Amino acid sequence: MTTTSKIEWTEQTWNPTTGCTKISPGCKHCYAETMAKRLQAMDVRGYENGFNLSILPERLAEPLKRRKPTTYFVNSMSDLFHKEIPFEFLDQVFDVIKCTPQHTYQILTKRAARMRKYFVPGERILPGNVWLGVSVENRKYGLPRIDELREIEASIRFLSVEPLLEDVGKIDLTGIHWVIVGGESGPKARPMKPEWVAGIKEQCEEQGVAFFFKQWGGWGADGKKRHKKENGRIFAGQTWDQMPVAL
């Protein structure tokens, strides 16, 4: 099922799999888990198993039906490189991507090592209409994923630094084209400090990388907790919606 997305940096979502398992601190308050359980209660097809991993081959053909060039966020409700998704199914996903060069596909994972294993040099080539990204929520789990991402030839490589849980310090952005930063949402959201965001923004400017500030989330720049809509997207006096350009 493809749906129009409320995510600021994409247009549509395409979920050939749903469900996931938690592997790092960024997963603790997963929005997709909450949404999947809600959709299960509503008897929505594809969510019969709630947030348990489900492979949905009947959804593979959905982008083929759309001629209008569209930016798809792939697996907003799962992780395409989950260990229980066979490489054979991933091959089918990327066959669809290859057959629809009019579309742009944004793929984000926390399983960077498995992603790199899939794209073994000489065996599989990433299509040029794919933007490949990794989540970077902290130093321990997030920063090593960047090195894994850098090993894969991609037209666009990006980082989703959301939820930003601590000061990630110095980041080597070599080969990275785009950095998205955002705070956590929801009733149990963990706060994000302005100086953490500023440090990343400054490094993007120094290294010539596009910077996109997605949201404050459940905690405002003033350190007060409120609904994310009230906290908004303003950082340093303006919105930051920079988009990537391939190196």
C-alpha positions as CSV (number, residue, x, y, z in Angstrom):
1,M,0.0,0.0,0.0
2,T,1.4,3.4,-1.0
3,T,0.2,6.4,0.9
4,T,0.8,10.2,0.8
5,S,3.3,10.9,3.5
6,K,3.2,13.6,6.2
7,I,7.0,13.2,6.5
8,E,8.5,16.6,5.5
9,W,11.2,15.2,3.2
10,T,9.3,12.7,1.1
11,E,6.0,12.4,-1.0
12,Q,4.8,8.8,-0.7
13,T,5.5,5.8,1.4
14,W,5.8,2.2,0.0
15,N,5.9,-0.7,2.4
16,P,6.6,-4.0,0.8
17,T,7.3,-5.3,4.3
18,T,5.8,-4.2,7.7
19,G,6.9,-4.7,11.2
20,C,10.4,-4.8,12.8
21,T,12.4,-5.6,16.0
22,K,14.3,-3.1,18.2
23,I,18.1,-3.1,17.9
24,S,19.3,0.2,19.4
25,P,18.2,3.2,21.6
26,G,16.6,5.0,18.7
27,C,14.0,2.2,18.5
28,K,12.8,2.6,22.1
29,H,9.7,4.7,21.3
30,C,9.2,3.6,17.7
31,Y,6.4,5.5,16.0
32,A,5.9,2.6,13.5
33,E,5.2,0.2,16.3
34,T,2.5,2.4,17.7
35,M,1.0,3.0,14.3
36,A,1.1,-0.7,13.3
37,K,-0.8,-1.7,16.4
38,R,-3.4,1.0,15.7
39,L,-3.8,-0.3,12.1
40,Q,-4.1,-3.9,13.3
41,A,-7.0,-2.8,15.6
42,M,-8.6,-1.2,12.5
43,D,-8.2,-4.4,10.5
44,V,-6.1,-2.8,7.9
45,R,-4.6,-5.2,5.4
46,G,-0.9,-5.9,5.9
47,Y,-1.1,-5.3,9.6
48,E,-2.8,-8.5,10.7
49,N,0.4,-9.4,12.6
50,G,0.7,-6.0,14.3
51,F,4.4,-5.0,14.5
52,N,5.7,-8.5,13.8
53,L,7.6,-8.7,10.6
54,S,5.4,-9.4,7.6
55,I,6.6,-9.8,4.0
56,L,4.0,-8.5,1.5
57,P,4.8,-9.5,-2.1
58,E,1.4,-8.3,-3.2
59,R,2.6,-4.7,-2.7
60,L,5.7,-5.0,-4.9
61,A,3.9,-3.8,-8.0
62,E,2.5,-0.6,-6.6
63,P,5.1,1.9,-7.9
64,L,4.8,0.3,-11.3
65,K,1.2,1.7,-11.5
66,R,2.3,5.3,-11.0
67,R,3.7,7.1,-14.1
68,K,4.1,10.5,-12.4
69,P,7.6,10.9,-11.0
70,T,7.3,10.4,-7.3
71,T,9.7,10.4,-4.3
72,Y,9.0,7.2,-2.2
73,F,10.2,6.5,1.3
74,V,10.6,2.8,1.2
75,N,9.5,0.9,4.4
76,S,8.4,3.7,6.6
77,M,6.8,0.9,8.7
78,S,9.7,-1.5,8.7
79,D,13.5,-1.9,7.9
80,L,14.2,-3.2,4.5
81,F,17.5,-4.8,5.7
82,H,16.0,-6.7,8.6
83,K,17.7,-10.1,9.0
84,E,14.5,-12.0,8.4
85,I,13.9,-10.5,5.0
86,P,15.6,-12.8,2.5
87,F,17.9,-11.4,-0.1
88,E,15.7,-13.0,-2.7
89,F,12.9,-10.7,-1.7
90,L,15.2,-7.7,-1.7
91,D,16.1,-8.6,-5.2
92,Q,12.4,-8.3,-6.1
93,V,12.2,-4.9,-4.4
94,F,15.2,-3.6,-6.3
95,D,13.9,-5.0,-9.6
96,V,10.8,-2.8,-9.2
97,I,13.0,0.1,-8.5
98,K,15.1,-0.5,-11.6
99,C,11.9,-0.7,-13.7
100,T,10.6,2.7,-12.5
101,P,13.5,5.1,-13.2
102,Q,11.0,8.0,-13.1
103,H,10.7,7.6,-9.3
104,T,13.2,8.4,-6.6
105,Y,13.4,5.9,-3.7
106,Q,14.7,6.9,-0.2
107,I,15.8,3.9,1.8
108,L,16.7,4.3,5.5
109,T,18.1,1.6,7.8
110,K,19.6,0.9,11.2
111,R,21.0,-2.3,9.8
112,A,23.9,-0.9,7.9
113,A,26.1,-4.0,8.1
114,R,23.5,-6.2,6.5
115,M,22.8,-3.5,3.9
116,R,26.5,-3.5,3.0
117,K,26.5,-7.3,2.9
118,Y,23.7,-7.2,0.4
119,F,25.5,-4.8,-1.9
120,V,28.6,-6.9,-2.4
121,P,30.8,-5.2,-5.0
122,G,30.5,-7.1,-8.3
123,E,27.3,-8.9,-7.3
124,R,24.7,-6.1,-6.9
125,I,24.7,-2.5,-8.1
126,L,22.5,0.1,-6.4
127,P,20.2,1.7,-8.9
128,G,20.9,5.4,-9.6
129,N,17.4,6.5,-8.5
130,V,18.0,5.3,-4.9
131,W,19.0,7.5,-2.0
132,L,20.5,5.4,0.7
133,G,20.6,6.4,4.3
134,V,21.3,5.3,7.9
135,S,19.9,6.4,11.3
136,V,22.3,8.1,13.6
137,E,20.7,8.6,17.0
138,N,23.9,8.6,19.1
139,R,27.6,8.0,19.0
140,K,27.8,4.3,20.0
141,Y,25.3,2.9,17.6
142,G,24.9,5.7,15.0
143,L,28.4,6.8,14.0
144,P,29.6,3.3,12.9
145,R,26.7,3.0,10.5
146,I,28.1,6.0,8.6
147,D,31.2,4.1,7.7
148,E,29.2,1.1,6.5
149,L,27.1,3.5,4.3
150,R,30.2,5.1,2.8
151,E,31.3,1.7,1.5
152,I,28.3,1.5,-0.9
153,E,28.2,3.3,-4.2
154,A,25.1,5.5,-4.2
155,S,24.0,8.7,-6.0
156,I,22.8,10.1,-2.7
157,R,23.9,9.0,0.8
158,F,22.1,10.5,3.7
159,L,21.9,10.5,7.5
160,S,18.7,10.6,9.5
161,V,19.8,12.0,12.9
162,E,16.5,11.4,14.5
163,P,15.7,11.1,17.3
164,L,18.9,12.9,18.2
165,L,19.6,11.6,21.7
166,E,22.9,13.2,22.6
167,D,25.8,15.3,21.3
168,V,27.2,13.1,18.6
169,G,30.5,15.1,18.5
170,K,32.6,15.2,15.4
171,I,31.2,13.5,12.3
172,D,33.1,12.6,9.2
173,L,30.7,13.6,6.4
174,T,32.9,12.5,3.5
175,G,30.7,11.0,0.8
176,I,27.5,12.1,2.6
177,H,25.2,14.4,0.7
178,W,22.4,15.1,3.1
179,V,21.7,15.2,6.9
180,I,18.3,15.3,8.4
181,V,18.0,16.2,12.1
182,G,15.0,15.9,14.4
183,G,13.8,15.4,17.9
184,E,11.7,12.6,19.3
185,S,7.9,12.8,19.4
186,G,5.2,11.1,21.5
187,P,4.3,11.1,25.2
188,K,7.6,9.5,26.3
189,A,9.8,11.7,24.0
190,R,13.4,12.2,25.1
191,P,14.6,15.9,24.9
192,M,17.0,17.2,22.2
193,K,19.2,20.2,23.1
194,P,19.7,23.1,20.7
195,E,23.5,22.9,21.0
196,W,23.4,19.3,19.7
197,V,21.6,20.5,16.6
198,A,23.9,23.5,16.2
199,G,27.0,21.3,16.2
200,I,25.7,19.1,13.4
201,K,24.5,22.1,11.3
202,E,27.9,23.8,11.6
203,Q,29.7,20.6,10.5
204,C,27.3,20.3,7.5
205,E,28.2,23.9,6.5
206,E,31.9,23.3,6.9
207,Q,31.8,20.1,4.9
208,G,29.4,21.2,2.2
209,V,26.5,18.9,3.1
210,A,22.8,19.8,2.8
211,F,21.1,20.3,6.2
212,F,17.4,19.6,6.8
213,F,15.8,20.3,10.2
214,K,12.7,18.2,10.5
215,Q,11.3,19.0,13.8
216,W,11.8,19.7,17.5
217,G,9.5,16.9,18.5
218,G,8.0,16.7,22.0
219,W,10.5,19.2,23.5
220,G,10.9,22.7,22.4
221,A,14.0,24.8,21.9
222,D,13.2,26.3,25.3
223,G,13.4,22.9,27.0
224,K,9.7,22.7,27.7
225,K,7.6,19.7,26.8
226,R,4.5,20.2,24.6
227,H,2.9,18.8,21.4
228,K,5.3,18.6,18.5
229,K,3.1,20.9,16.3
230,E,3.5,23.7,18.9
231,N,7.3,23.3,19.0
232,G,7.5,23.5,15.2
233,R,10.5,23.3,12.9
234,I,12.2,26.7,13.4
235,F,15.9,26.5,14.3
236,A,18.2,29.5,14.6
237,G,15.4,31.8,13.4
238,Q,14.3,29.9,10.3
239,T,13.4,26.6,8.6
240,W,16.1,24.5,7.1
241,D,14.9,22.5,4.1
242,Q,18.1,22.0,2.1
243,M,18.0,19.1,-0.3
244,P,20.9,17.0,-1.5
245,V,22.9,17.3,-4.7
246,A,25.0,14.3,-5.7
247,L,28.8,14.7,-5.4
